[in-house]
Amino acid sequence: VDDTVFYMGSDTYQYFLIGNKIGVPTSISTPIFDETVVTYFEKYPHKKPTLIIVDKYYVSLEQMAGEGEFGRWLSENYDLENIVDDPFIQVVYPKVK
């Protein structure tokens, strides 16, 4: 499957771990998940992730869901009720329409 992955965490080496397309917000310091991410995916809908990988020790989906523009976008577009949970990561898939 050719997934487009969006990685939510601080380890930018994720590019080397999978053979799929992957997006990681990069910055000179701490990546921030806010309205700029939403604006990007609205401007480039063909790049919208088919799955999101979340570093559990960096991002709390439970706290983020529904809060702020990015949290609302996540809640509207991704199935936060059926998260694949691992000791270190969570995997989130789009809602089935």
BELWO-V768993 format. One record per backbone hydrogen bond with DSSP energy under -1.0 kcal/mol. CO is the residue of the C=O (numbers start at 1). NH is the residue of the N-H. Records with the same first field share a line. If there is no record, write none. Layout:
# BELWO-V768993
CO->NH ; NH
This chain:
# BELWO-V768993
1->3
3->21
4->50 ; 51
5->23
6->53
8->55
10->12
11->14
12->15
13->16
14->17
21->5
23->7
34->37 ; 38
35->39
36->40
37->41
38->42
39->43
40->44
44->47
45->48
51->6
52->92
53->8
54->90
55->58 ; 59
60->64
61->65
64->67
67->71
68->72
69->73
70->74
71->66 ; 75
72->76
73->77
74->78
77->95
78->80
84->91
88->56
89->86
90->54
91->84
92->52
93->79
